[in-house]
Amino acid sequence: MTYAAALPVLRQEWGMSAAAAGGIAGGYQIGYALSLFALSSLTDFVGAKRVYLGSMTVSAFFSLGFALFARDYLSALILYTLVGISLGGTYTTGLIILADQYPVERRGMASGCFIASTSISYVLSLVLSGISLPYGGYKLSFLVTCLGPLVGSVLSWVTLAQTKVSFVRRQIEQSFRKEVLTNKPARLLIGGYTCHTWELLGMWAWAPAFLASCAAAGGAPTLSAAGLGAHFTAALHMAGLIASLVMGSLSDRLGRARVIMTASAISTICSFVFGWSIGWSLPLVIGIALLYGFSALGDSPVLSAALTEVITPSYLGAAFGLRSLLGFGAGAISPLVFGAILDWTNPLKTPGTYDMTWGWAFSIFGLAGFGAVWAAYRLHQLEKASGSLSEAGEF
């Protein structure tokens, strides 16, 4: 989040176009997607706990490297991509560890808490960025926020020291095609997650810059506007935090598909509205942002919990790996596509100016939202026909 928070400043100081700025965010997501695919698949052979702890440790060093040496477009692109690669073993492995520790009837809640913890970190990063940017620019912001992974690595080793995590070996009669590719609920969940990630990660990458534009439209200076944009985006992630807790637990009661469909429908509407709100009343813009942040992340823990219920445990890492490759691959492309559309629809604007047309660019996220709604609807039909997602996975 520290790069997204500093984006309005970086575009001016580094002279980047919107497409170039989106390319750095995309580099991180591509590295993260490839790493997620490889390391998630590795858990089926060496166990989730080992991969998780190793990735947490390596990410601490690369994050500090980004803070100390990212000083222009090229260095930021390389170092930010390395950060993404190093973090690839920390997400799905955590979900697999939790799936092993919690029964199905509490798994939505557990996954929601796990994803809510990332929202807390986003909020903390954005708040610290908002405070440090006006005083020390992006260099201070990078340094302060990139100490977080070092603390996280230490806490992870302490937390998991005495935790036993099951490791289920594959059987000869099993295959990736049988357990994942021909599993219809799994395909729908992976497809829905891909659309969800296109929308969510693209929005996260550009929301700070957009909200800074809204603040600047009200007369705030550049650095102050960037700081305000970071604070506003922190509020957006707070909404996501609440959504993860509420929607994950709600799905334990109402069913996974129904909750996914509702959240994705609301976020799709927000994608088509949010970008056109620049120049509107600032409280109204923030209100839309909060609803956007709530709905865009609300289906994430539900999608994750649901996948653990329809996949054989010995192939769960492979399934998460495929989902990560497609989902975060889409999330890597969407900020770049957004930036290109922003440049195309504002051909006479210079990088970093705030009086821009944003609506067309944000609408590209809404198109993916339609795909997530359709996948959730089809999943709901299967859920009704079988009585539960775990039974649907047996078709």
C-alpha positions as CSV (number, residue, x, y, z in Angstrom):
1,M,0.0,0.0,0.0
2,T,2.9,2.4,0.5
3,Y,3.5,2.7,-3.3
4,A,-0.2,3.3,-3.9
5,A,-0.3,6.0,-1.2
6,A,2.7,7.8,-2.6
7,L,1.6,7.5,-6.2
8,P,0.5,11.1,-6.7
9,V,3.9,12.3,-5.5
10,L,5.9,9.6,-7.4
11,R,4.2,10.5,-10.7
12,Q,5.4,14.0,-10.4
13,E,8.9,13.4,-9.0
14,W,9.7,10.5,-11.4
15,G,7.8,12.0,-14.3
16,M,5.7,8.8,-14.9
17,S,2.7,8.5,-17.1
18,A,-0.4,6.7,-15.7
19,A,0.5,3.6,-17.7
20,A,4.1,3.6,-16.3
21,A,2.7,4.0,-12.8
22,G,0.3,1.2,-13.3
23,G,3.2,-0.9,-14.7
24,I,5.0,-0.8,-11.4
25,A,1.9,-2.0,-9.6
26,G,1.5,-4.6,-12.3
27,G,5.1,-5.8,-11.9
28,Y,4.4,-6.5,-8.2
29,Q,1.2,-8.3,-9.0
30,I,2.8,-10.4,-11.7
31,G,5.6,-11.4,-9.4
32,Y,3.1,-12.1,-6.7
33,A,0.9,-14.2,-9.0
34,L,3.8,-16.4,-10.3
35,S,5.1,-16.8,-6.8
36,L,1.7,-17.7,-5.4
37,F,1.2,-20.3,-8.1
38,A,4.6,-21.9,-7.5
39,L,4.6,-21.8,-3.7
40,S,1.0,-22.7,-3.2
41,S,1.6,-25.8,-5.4
42,L,4.7,-26.6,-3.3
43,T,2.6,-26.9,-0.2
44,D,1.2,-30.2,-1.4
45,F,4.7,-31.6,-1.3
46,V,6.4,-30.0,1.7
47,G,3.5,-28.6,3.8
48,A,2.0,-25.2,4.2
49,K,3.7,-24.2,7.5
50,R,7.2,-24.5,6.1
51,V,6.4,-22.5,2.9
52,Y,4.6,-19.8,5.0
53,L,7.5,-19.2,7.4
54,G,10.1,-19.2,4.7
55,S,8.2,-16.7,2.6
56,M,7.6,-14.4,5.6
57,T,11.3,-14.3,6.3
58,V,12.5,-13.6,2.8
59,S,9.8,-10.9,2.3
60,A,11.2,-8.9,5.3
61,F,14.5,-8.5,3.6
62,F,13.2,-7.5,0.2
63,S,10.7,-5.0,1.7
64,L,13.7,-3.3,3.4
65,G,15.5,-3.3,0.1
66,F,12.6,-1.6,-1.6
67,A,12.5,1.1,1.1
68,L,16.2,1.8,0.9
69,F,16.9,1.6,-2.9
70,A,13.6,2.4,-4.8
71,R,14.5,5.8,-6.2
72,D,13.2,5.9,-9.8
73,Y,10.9,4.0,-12.2
74,L,13.4,1.2,-13.0
75,S,14.6,0.5,-9.5
76,A,11.0,0.6,-8.2
77,L,9.8,-1.7,-10.9
78,I,12.5,-4.3,-10.1
79,L,12.4,-4.1,-6.3
80,Y,8.6,-3.9,-6.1
81,T,8.4,-7.0,-8.3
82,L,10.9,-8.8,-6.0
83,V,8.7,-7.9,-3.0
84,G,5.7,-9.5,-4.7
85,I,7.7,-12.6,-5.4
86,S,8.9,-12.9,-1.8
87,L,5.4,-12.5,-0.4
88,G,3.8,-15.2,-2.6
89,G,4.0,-17.9,0.1
90,T,2.2,-15.9,2.8
91,Y,-1.4,-15.8,1.6
92,T,-2.8,-19.1,0.4
93,T,-0.6,-21.0,2.8
94,G,-2.2,-19.1,5.7
95,L,-5.6,-20.1,4.4
96,I,-4.6,-23.7,4.2
97,I,-3.2,-23.7,7.7
98,L,-6.5,-22.2,9.0
99,A,-8.6,-24.7,7.0
100,D,-6.7,-27.4,8.9
101,Q,-7.4,-25.8,12.2
102,Y,-11.1,-25.0,11.9
103,P,-14.2,-27.1,11.0
104,V,-16.3,-26.2,8.0
105,E,-19.0,-24.5,10.1
106,R,-16.5,-22.0,11.4
107,R,-14.2,-21.7,8.4
108,G,-15.8,-18.6,6.9
109,M,-15.3,-16.8,10.2
110,A,-11.6,-17.9,10.4
111,S,-10.9,-16.9,6.8
112,G,-12.6,-13.6,7.4
113,C,-10.4,-12.9,10.4
114,F,-7.3,-13.8,8.4
115,I,-8.2,-11.5,5.5
116,A,-9.3,-8.8,8.0
117,S,-5.8,-8.9,9.4
118,T,-4.5,-7.8,6.0
119,S,-7.0,-5.0,6.0
120,I,-5.6,-3.8,9.3
121,S,-2.1,-3.8,7.8
122,Y,-3.3,-1.8,4.8
123,V,-5.0,0.7,7.1
124,L,-1.8,1.0,9.3
125,S,0.4,1.4,6.2
126,L,-1.9,4.1,4.7
127,V,-2.1,6.0,8.0
128,L,1.6,5.9,8.4
129,S,2.1,7.0,4.8
130,G,-0.4,9.8,5.3
131,I,1.5,11.1,8.3
132,S,5.0,10.7,6.9
133,L,4.5,11.9,3.3
134,P,4.0,15.6,4.1
135,Y,7.2,15.5,6.4
136,G,9.7,13.3,4.5
137,G,8.2,12.6,1.2
138,Y,8.0,9.1,-0.3
139,K,11.5,8.1,1.1
140,L,10.3,8.4,4.7
141,S,7.0,6.8,3.9
142,F,8.7,3.8,2.3
143,L,11.1,3.3,5.3
144,V,8.4,3.6,8.0
145,T,5.9,1.2,6.3
146,C,8.5,-1.4,5.1
147,L,9.5,-2.2,8.6
148,G,6.2,-4.0,9.0
149,P,7.2,-7.3,7.3
150,L,10.2,-7.6,9.6
151,V,7.8,-7.5,12.6
152,G,5.4,-9.8,10.9
153,S,8.1,-12.4,10.3
154,V,9.1,-12.5,13.9
155,L,5.5,-12.8,15.1
156,S,4.8,-15.6,12.6
157,W,7.7,-17.8,13.9
158,V,6.5,-17.2,17.5
159,T,2.8,-17.9,16.6
160,L,3.4,-21.2,14.7
161,A,6.3,-22.6,16.8
162,Q,3.9,-25.1,18.6
163,T,1.2,-25.4,15.9
164,K,0.9,-28.8,14.2
165,V,-0.4,-28.6,10.6
166,S,-1.7,-31.7,8.9
167,F,0.1,-32.9,5.7
168,V,-2.0,-35.1,3.4
169,R,-0.1,-37.0,0.7
170,R,-1.6,-37.6,-2.7
171,Q,-3.0,-41.0,-3.7
172,I,-2.1,-42.7,-7.0
173,E,-5.7,-42.6,-8.3
174,Q,-5.9,-38.8,-7.9
175,S,-5.0,-36.3,-10.6
176,F,-5.1,-32.5,-11.0
177,R,-7.5,-32.9,-13.8
178,K,-9.9,-35.0,-11.8
179,E,-9.7,-33.1,-8.5
180,V,-9.5,-29.5,-9.9
181,L,-10.1,-29.0,-13.6
182,T,-13.3,-31.1,-13.9
183,N,-14.6,-30.0,-10.5
184,K,-17.4,-27.6,-11.6
185,P,-17.8,-25.7,-8.2
186,A,-14.1,-25.3,-8.1
187,R,-14.0,-23.9,-11.6
188,L,-16.8,-21.4,-10.8
189,L,-15.0,-20.3,-7.6
190,I,-11.7,-19.8,-9.4
191,G,-13.4,-17.9,-12.2
192,G,-15.3,-15.7,-9.8
193,Y,-12.1,-15.1,-7.8
194,T,-10.3,-14.0,-11.0
195,C,-13.0,-11.4,-11.8
196,H,-13.0,-10.4,-8.1
197,T,-9.2,-9.8,-8.1
198,W,-9.2,-7.8,-11.3
199,E,-11.7,-5.4,-9.7
200,L,-10.2,-5.4,-6.2
201,L,-6.5,-5.0,-6.9
202,G,-7.1,-2.5,-9.6
203,M,-9.2,-0.4,-7.3
204,W,-6.7,-0.7,-4.5
205,A,-3.9,0.4,-6.8
206,W,-5.6,3.6,-8.0
207,A,-8.0,4.6,-5.2
208,P,-5.4,6.6,-3.3
209,A,-4.6,8.7,-6.4
210,F,-8.2,9.2,-7.2
211,L,-9.1,10.2,-3.6
212,A,-6.1,12.5,-3.6
213,S,-7.5,14.1,-6.8
214,C,-10.8,14.6,-5.0
215,A,-9.0,16.3,-2.1
216,A,-6.9,18.5,-4.5
217,A,-10.1,19.5,-6.3
218,G,-11.1,21.1,-3.1
219,G,-7.8,23.1,-3.0
220,A,-5.4,21.0,-1.0
221,P,-1.6,21.3,-2.0
222,T,0.0,18.2,-3.7
223,L,1.7,16.6,-0.7
224,S,-1.3,17.4,1.6
225,A,-3.7,16.0,-1.0
226,A,-1.6,12.8,-1.2
227,G,-1.7,12.5,2.6
228,L,-5.4,13.0,2.7
229,G,-5.8,10.5,-0.1
230,A,-3.9,7.9,2.0
231,H,-6.1,8.6,5.0
232,F,-9.3,8.4,2.9
233,T,-8.1,5.1,1.5
234,A,-7.3,3.8,5.0
235,A,-11.0,4.4,5.8
236,L,-11.8,2.4,2.6
237,H,-9.7,-0.5,4.0
238,M,-11.3,-0.2,7.4
239,A,-14.6,-0.9,5.6
240,G,-13.0,-3.9,4.0
241,L,-11.8,-5.1,7.4
242,I,-15.4,-5.0,8.7
243,A,-16.6,-6.7,5.6
244,S,-14.2,-9.6,6.0
245,L,-15.3,-10.3,9.5
246,V,-19.0,-9.8,8.8
247,M,-19.3,-11.5,5.4
248,G,-17.1,-14.5,6.3
249,S,-19.2,-15.2,9.4
250,L,-22.5,-14.5,7.5
251,S,-21.6,-17.1,4.9
252,D,-21.3,-19.8,7.6
253,R,-25.1,-19.1,8.2
254,L,-26.5,-18.1,4.8
255,G,-24.4,-20.1,2.4
256,R,-21.2,-19.1,0.5
257,A,-22.8,-18.5,-2.9
258,R,-25.5,-16.1,-1.7
259,V,-23.0,-13.9,0.1
260,I,-20.6,-13.9,-2.8
261,M,-23.4,-12.9,-5.2
262,T,-24.6,-10.0,-3.0
263,A,-21.2,-8.5,-2.4
264,S,-20.0,-8.7,-6.0
265,A,-23.3,-7.1,-7.3
266,I,-22.8,-4.1,-5.0
267,S,-19.1,-3.7,-5.9
268,T,-19.9,-3.8,-9.6
269,I,-22.4,-0.9,-9.2
270,C,-19.7,1.0,-7.3
271,S,-17.2,0.5,-10.0
272,F,-19.4,2.1,-12.6
273,V,-20.2,5.1,-10.2
274,F,-17.0,5.8,-8.2
275,G,-14.9,7.3,-11.0
276,W,-17.5,9.9,-12.0
277,S,-17.8,11.3,-8.5
278,I,-14.8,13.6,-8.6
279,G,-16.1,17.1,-8.0
280,W,-19.0,15.8,-6.0
281,S,-19.4,16.6,-2.3
282,L,-16.3,15.1,-0.5
283,P,-18.5,13.3,2.2
284,L,-20.5,11.7,-0.6
285,V,-17.4,10.5,-2.4
286,I,-16.0,9.0,0.9
287,G,-19.4,7.4,1.5
288,I,-19.2,5.7,-1.9
289,A,-15.6,4.7,-1.3
290,L,-16.6,3.0,2.0
291,L,-19.3,1.0,0.3
292,Y,-16.9,0.1,-2.5
293,G,-14.3,-1.0,0.0
294,F,-16.8,-3.1,1.9
295,S,-18.3,-4.8,-1.0
296,A,-15.2,-5.4,-3.1
297,L,-13.4,-7.3,-0.3
298,G,-16.5,-8.8,1.3
299,D,-16.6,-11.8,-1.0
300,S,-12.8,-12.6,-0.6
301,P,-12.9,-14.7,2.5
302,V,-16.1,-16.5,1.3
303,L,-14.5,-17.4,-2.0
304,S,-11.5,-18.8,-0.1
305,A,-13.4,-20.7,2.5
306,A,-15.7,-22.2,-0.2
307,L,-12.7,-23.5,-2.2
308,T,-11.4,-25.4,0.8
309,E,-14.7,-27.2,0.9
310,V,-14.9,-28.5,-2.6
311,I,-11.3,-29.6,-3.1
312,T,-9.6,-32.8,-1.8
313,P,-7.0,-31.7,0.8
314,S,-4.0,-33.2,-1.0
315,Y,-4.8,-31.0,-4.0
316,L,-5.8,-27.8,-2.1
317,G,-2.4,-26.2,-2.7
318,A,-2.5,-26.9,-6.4
319,A,-6.1,-25.4,-6.6
320,F,-5.0,-22.3,-4.7
321,G,-2.0,-22.1,-7.0
322,L,-4.1,-22.1,-10.2
323,R,-6.5,-19.6,-8.6
324,S,-3.7,-17.3,-7.6
325,L,-2.1,-17.5,-11.0
326,L,-5.3,-16.5,-12.8
327,G,-6.6,-14.1,-10.1
328,F,-3.4,-12.2,-9.3
329,G,-2.4,-12.3,-13.0
330,A,-5.7,-10.5,-13.7
331,G,-4.9,-8.2,-10.8
332,A,-1.5,-7.4,-12.3
333,I,-3.0,-6.4,-15.6
334,S,-5.9,-4.3,-14.4
335,P,-3.9,-1.4,-12.9
336,L,-2.0,-1.2,-16.2
337,V,-5.2,-1.3,-18.3
338,F,-6.7,1.3,-15.9
339,G,-3.7,3.6,-16.4
340,A,-3.8,3.2,-20.2
341,I,-7.5,4.1,-20.3
342,L,-6.8,7.1,-18.0
343,D,-4.1,8.3,-20.4
344,W,-6.3,7.7,-23.4
345,T,-9.3,9.5,-22.0
346,N,-7.2,12.5,-20.8
347,P,-4.7,13.0,-23.7
348,L,-4.0,16.7,-22.9
349,K,-3.3,16.2,-19.2
350,T,0.2,16.1,-17.7
351,P,1.1,13.3,-15.2
352,G,0.0,14.0,-11.7
353,T,-2.7,16.6,-12.5
354,Y,-6.0,16.2,-10.7
355,D,-8.6,17.7,-13.1
356,M,-8.9,14.4,-14.9
357,T,-11.7,12.2,-16.2
358,W,-11.6,8.9,-14.1
359,G,-15.0,7.3,-14.8
360,W,-14.1,5.4,-17.9
361,A,-11.1,3.9,-16.3
362,F,-13.0,2.7,-13.2
363,S,-15.7,1.2,-15.4
364,I,-13.2,-1.4,-16.6
365,F,-13.4,-2.9,-13.1
366,G,-17.2,-3.1,-13.3
367,L,-17.1,-5.3,-16.4
368,A,-15.2,-8.0,-14.4
369,G,-17.8,-7.5,-11.6
370,F,-20.4,-8.9,-13.9
371,G,-18.4,-12.1,-14.3
372,A,-18.2,-12.5,-10.6
373,V,-21.9,-12.1,-10.2
374,W,-22.6,-14.7,-12.9
375,A,-20.2,-17.2,-11.3
376,A,-21.8,-16.8,-7.9
377,Y,-25.3,-17.2,-9.4
378,R,-24.3,-20.5,-11.1
379,L,-22.6,-21.6,-7.8
380,H,-25.9,-20.8,-6.0
381,Q,-27.8,-23.1,-8.4
382,L,-25.4,-25.9,-7.7
383,E,-25.6,-25.3,-4.0
384,K,-29.4,-25.4,-4.1
385,A,-29.4,-28.6,-6.1
386,S,-27.0,-30.5,-3.9
387,G,-27.7,-28.9,-0.5
388,S,-24.1,-27.9,0.1
389,L,-20.9,-26.9,-1.7
390,S,-19.0,-30.0,-0.5
391,E,-21.6,-32.2,-2.1
392,A,-21.6,-30.0,-5.2
393,G,-17.9,-30.7,-5.5
394,E,-18.7,-34.4,-6.0
395,F,-20.5,-34.0,-9.3
